[in-house]
Amino acid sequence: MLEGLKVKLTGIAKRADADGLCKHKSGNFSIRDKATGYILVTPSGVSREELTANHICVVDMDMNLIEVNKDVRPTSELLMHIEAYRCRPDVKAIVHTHSKFATAFSVLNKEIPPIVYEIVNIVGGEGIIRVAPYERPGTEALAKSIVKPIEIADACLMANHGVLAVSKEDIEDAFLKAAYVEEVAEVYYRALLINGGKEPNTIPQSELGKWSYPEQIKLNNKTKK
């Protein structure tokens, strides 16, 4: 069932490990199939080296296990994934990572301000990477904690936990958002370090969201579409 999506999800999970966004058995990933409404999600306790498409679990929105081809269970963070899909019906994929710089700011419960322009196009909202309040992993309380920030933007930090990124497009786009949050977190860390702990300049809200493709570039009708 949904074999192509299973392969795609497995590839993203392995890429996240290879890129250092989450090591060992940490992090979890999911895709919502448009046709069936089923959720494909990574399993609990399987290393990325061992992970195959046969480990991917298929569940419905009520968290009933529909299909799994190995003796595994869905990630213990499944409640969080389901809650994100419920509060954002437009979301098609979710990535949860434990990347180092972003997680460091989550431990400090410190949101990341709009320090680079591209952040608005990546995460939306006001270009602020907010922090969801701490709740114990795997609980309903944690699932509820991410609702408010995810209703505002496509990515947030989770206090003392890591990064959550969602996408209206596909799992590759959700991965890009999580990766970009880590890059911005590192830039923010280094800017604070260079600046002696003082906050760097941020881009004002009046400036954010004004970007448009340069009209001076002459495009033919095909490329305008």
TAQUILIN-V915229 format. One record per backbone hydrogen bond with DSSP energy under -1.0 kcal/mol. NH is the residue of the N-H (numbers start at 1). CO is the residue of the C=O. E is the energy in kcal/mol with one decimal. If there is no record, write none. Layout:
{{NH | CO | E} {NH | CO | E}}
This chain:
{{6 | 2 | -1.8} {7 | 3 | -2.2} {8 | 4 | -2.0} {9 | 5 | -2.6} {10 | 6 | -2.4} {11 | 7 | -2.2} {12 | 8 | -1.9} {13 | 9 | -2.2} {14 | 10 | -2.1} {15 | 11 | -2.2} {16 | 12 | -2.5} {17 | 13 | -1.6} {18 | 14 | -2.6} {19 | 15 | -2.5} {20 | 17 | -1.2} {21 | 16 | -2.3} {22 | 16 | -1.1} {26 | 23 | -2.2} {28 | 96 | -1.7} {30 | 94 | -2.3} {31 | 40 | -2.2} {32 | 92 | -3.1} {33 | 38 | -2.8} {37 | 33 | -2.3} {39 | 59 | -3.2} {40 | 31 | -3.1} {41 | 57 | -2.6} {42 | 29 | -2.1} {44 | 73 | -2.8} {51 | 47 | -1.4} {55 | 52 | -1.7} {56 | 53 | -1.1} {57 | 41 | -2.6} {58 | 67 | -2.8} {59 | 39 | -2.8} {60 | 64 | -1.6} {63 | 60 | -2.2} {66 | 58 | -2.9} {67 | 58 | -1.8} {69 | 54 | -1.0} {72 | 70 | -2.1} {75 | 42 | -2.0} {78 | 75 | -1.6} {81 | 77 | -1.6} {82 | 78 | -2.7} {83 | 79 | -2.4} {84 | 80 | -2.2} {85 | 81 | -2.2} {86 | 82 | -2.2} {87 | 83 | -2.5} {88 | 84 | -1.5} {91 | 88 | -2.2} {92 | 167 | -3.4} {93 | 167 | -1.3} {94 | 30 | -2.3} {95 | 165 | -2.8} {96 | 28 | -2.4} {97 | 163 | -1.6} {98 | 21 | -1.4} {103 | 99 | -2.3} {104 | 100 | -2.1} {105 | 101 | -1.7} {106 | 102 | -1.8} {107 | 103 | -2.2} {108 | 104 | -1.4} {110 | 105 | -2.7} {112 | 129 | -2.0} {115 | 113 | -1.6} {119 | 116 | -1.2} {120 | 117 | -1.5} {122 | 118 | -1.7} {123 | 119 | -2.9} {124 | 120 | -1.7} {127 | 124 | -1.9} {129 | 112 | -2.6} {130 | 128 | -1.0} {132 | 157 | -3.2} {139 | 136 | -1.4} {143 | 139 | -1.9} {144 | 140 | -2.4} {145 | 141 | -1.6} {147 | 144 | -1.2} {150 | 146 | -2.0} {151 | 147 | -1.9} {153 | 149 | -2.3} {154 | 123 | -3.5} {156 | 164 | -2.3} {157 | 130 | -3.5} {158 | 162 | -2.8} {159 | 132 | -2.4} {161 | 158 | -2.1} {162 | 158 | -1.7} {163 | 97 | -2.7} {164 | 156 | -2.6} {165 | 95 | -2.7} {166 | 154 | -2.8} {167 | 93 | -2.0} {174 | 170 | -1.8} {175 | 171 | -2.4} {176 | 172 | -2.2} {177 | 173 | -2.1} {178 | 174 | -2.1} {179 | 175 | -2.7} {180 | 176 | -2.5} {181 | 177 | -2.3} {182 | 178 | -1.7} {183 | 179 | -1.9} {184 | 180 | -2.8} {185 | 181 | -2.4} {186 | 182 | -2.1} {187 | 183 | -2.3} {188 | 184 | -2.8} {189 | 185 | -2.4} {190 | 186 | -2.6} {191 | 187 | -2.5} {192 | 188 | -2.4} {193 | 189 | -2.2} {194 | 190 | -2.8} {195 | 191 | -2.0} {196 | 193 | -1.4} {197 | 192 | -3.8} {198 | 195 | -1.4} {203 | 114 | -2.9} {207 | 204 | -1.6} {208 | 204 | -1.4} {210 | 207 | -1.3} {217 | 214 | -1.2} {224 | 220 | -1.2}}
